[in-house]
């Protein structure tokens, strides 16, 4: 998948909200790409825009291309796009309780995409649904098929959501913070499950998260978003060893230390940017300790520094000097 210059806005009573501002990234076959950033950075809106899952209006995909299998998803008619959704691209949403329909049993909800996309009979779909529940580690799968979402724990509901997303053997799985609402033990189980399924099925995964610790353990590459922009992109080891954007450094500094000392947890001063104003300067400038005049006047483009490491910043954090003469 290749995403180029994706821009998404929301038309509200208070004006236009500039949620995604020219996002570009690519996803290679079989890799895991994490998209990280704090709440409101545009992670979820970006991924929902790819499959036109946002309500239009108030949302509007103002520009961009999303090339998948030689076609632009944004130019597809809804009927054609429905063949992609759940078929070739699976989506795990953040909250399984609101994503699963409470009035249908989980078997019906897993079998629906199997019949819709693969044309399986009811008997074939039921057999495949049992296999999928076993694949995601739900014990007594055949007996649980007729249970309703409220009869499952939070972790088990998330496993059901994963089963639905994997039903048609998608080429790409997009997971929108699927472990956020779960306790730490269940989070670890879901992460291990995803890593195991990736090895078995060989699919590419986009993992949306605000947790840099999670991203470190599962990713091949990481995209860091802030204020609707990509501010840094690198292979996972490079990003953690050598963060080049002040925002990435600030995020990493908020992680607890490994030695478990009593030092206070750090926070990033200031507040997220106002997305109601059209971006004309670096979105992180008001919160950045390195910001200088150019940062408040001009927004830096994403620039390749070396290898697979891109950053959008006027300040060179390694040389402690402006990156380019203005």
ChimeraX attribute file (.defattr): number of C-alpha atoms within 10 A of each C-alpha:
attribute: neighborCount
match mode: 1-to-1
recipient: residues
	/A:1	18
	/A:2	15
	/A:3	19
	/A:4	16
	/A:5	16
	/A:6	22
	/A:7	22
	/A:8	24
	/A:9	21
	/A:10	22
	/A:11	15
	/A:12	12
	/A:13	7
	/A:14	7
	/A:15	10
	/A:16	16
	/A:17	18
	/A:18	21
	/A:19	24
	/A:20	28
	/A:21	22
	/A:22	18
	/A:23	20
	/A:24	17
	/A:25	15
	/A:26	12
	/A:27	17
	/A:28	13
	/A:29	13
	/A:30	16
	/A:31	17
	/A:32	24
	/A:33	25
	/A:34	27
	/A:35	28
	/A:36	26
	/A:37	25
	/A:38	16
	/A:39	13
	/A:40	17
	/A:41	23
	/A:42	24
	/A:43	29
	/A:44	19
	/A:45	19
	/A:46	22
	/A:47	20
	/A:48	16
	/A:49	21
	/A:50	19
	/A:51	19
	/A:52	20
	/A:53	12
	/A:54	18
	/A:55	11
	/A:56	11
	/A:57	11
	/A:58	13
	/A:59	20
	/A:60	16
	/A:61	19
	/A:62	15
	/A:63	14
	/A:64	19
	/A:65	18
	/A:66	23
	/A:67	17
	/A:68	15
	/A:69	10
	/A:70	9
	/A:71	12
	/A:72	16
	/A:73	22
	/A:74	19
	/A:75	13
	/A:76	13
	/A:77	9
	/A:78	13
	/A:79	8
	/A:80	11
	/A:81	16
	/A:82	15
	/A:83	14
	/A:84	18
	/A:85	18
	/A:86	24
	/A:87	23
	/A:88	19
	/A:89	22
	/A:90	24
	/A:91	24
	/A:92	24
	/A:93	22
	/A:94	20
	/A:95	19
	/A:96	22
	/A:97	18
	/A:98	10
	/A:99	14
	/A:100	21
	/A:101	15
	/A:102	13
	/A:103	9
	/A:104	13
	/A:105	18
	/A:106	27
	/A:107	22
	/A:108	18
	/A:109	19
	/A:110	27
	/A:111	24
	/A:112	20
	/A:113	22
	/A:114	23
	/A:115	16
	/A:116	15
	/A:117	17
	/A:118	13
	/A:119	12
	/A:120	16
	/A:121	13
	/A:122	14
	/A:123	10
	/A:124	13
	/A:125	22
	/A:126	21
	/A:127	13
	/A:128	18
	/A:129	27
	/A:130	21
	/A:131	16
	/A:132	21
	/A:133	27
	/A:134	15
	/A:135	18
	/A:136	22
	/A:137	17
	/A:138	18
	/A:139	12
	/A:140	11
	/A:141	18
	/A:142	16
	/A:143	9
	/A:144	17
	/A:145	20
	/A:146	13
	/A:147	14
	/A:148	19
	/A:149	22
	/A:150	14
	/A:151	13
	/A:152	16
	/A:153	12
	/A:154	19
	/A:155	21
	/A:156	20
	/A:157	22
	/A:158	27
	/A:159	26
	/A:160	28
	/A:161	27
	/A:162	27
	/A:163	26
	/A:164	27
	/A:165	26
	/A:166	28
	/A:167	25
	/A:168	21
	/A:169	17
	/A:170	22
	/A:171	18
	/A:172	26
	/A:173	23
	/A:174	23
	/A:175	23
	/A:176	21
	/A:177	20
	/A:178	24
	/A:179	24
	/A:180	14
	/A:181	16
	/A:182	16
	/A:183	11
	/A:184	11
	/A:185	9
	/A:186	16
	/A:187	17
	/A:188	14
	/A:189	14
	/A:190	22
	/A:191	16
	/A:192	13
	/A:193	16
	/A:194	18
	/A:195	15
	/A:196	14
	/A:197	15
	/A:198	17
	/A:199	10
	/A:200	9
	/A:201	13
	/A:202	16
	/A:203	20
	/A:204	21
	/A:205	27
	/A:206	21
	/A:207	24
	/A:208	23
	/A:209	24
	/A:210	20
	/A:211	17
	/A:212	20
	/A:213	12
	/A:214	17
	/A:215	21
	/A:216	16
	/A:217	11
	/A:218	17
	/A:219	20
	/A:220	16
	/A:221	23
	/A:222	27
	/A:223	22
	/A:224	25
	/A:225	24
	/A:226	24
	/A:227	25
	/A:228	25
	/A:229	26
	/A:230	27
	/A:231	28
	/A:232	25
	/A:233	28
	/A:234	24
	/A:235	17
	/A:236	21
	/A:237	14
	/A:238	16
	/A:239	23
	/A:240	16
	/A:241	8
	/A:242	15
	/A:243	22
	/A:244	25
	/A:245	25
	/A:246	22
	/A:247	23
	/A:248	23
	/A:249	15
	/A:250	16
	/A:251	21
	/A:252	17
	/A:253	14
	/A:254	14
	/A:255	14
	/A:256	15
	/A:257	12
	/A:258	6
	/A:259	6
	/A:260	7
	/A:261	8
	/A:262	8
	/A:263	8
	/A:264	9
	/A:265	10
	/A:266	13
	/A:267	11
	/A:268	13
	/A:269	11
	/A:270	10
	/A:271	9
	/A:272	17
	/A:273	19
	/A:274	14
	/A:275	20
	/A:276	16
	/A:277	11
	/A:278	12
	/A:279	17
	/A:280	12
	/A:281	15
	/A:282	25
	/A:283	23
	/A:284	23
	/A:285	21
	/A:286	17
	/A:287	16
	/A:288	18
	/A:289	11
	/A:290	16
	/A:291	18
	/A:292	13
	/A:293	9
	/A:294	17
	/A:295	21
	/A:296	15
	/A:297	12
	/A:298	14
	/A:299	18
	/A:300	18
	/A:301	16
	/A:302	18
	/A:303	14
	/A:304	14
	/A:305	12
	/A:306	8
	/A:307	9
	/A:308	11
	/A:309	21
	/A:310	22
	/A:311	22
	/A:312	20
	/A:313	26
	/A:314	23
	/A:315	21
	/A:316	16
	/A:317	17
	/A:318	11
	/A:319	8
	/A:320	9
	/A:321	12
	/A:322	16
	/A:323	13
	/A:324	9
	/A:325	7
	/A:326	7
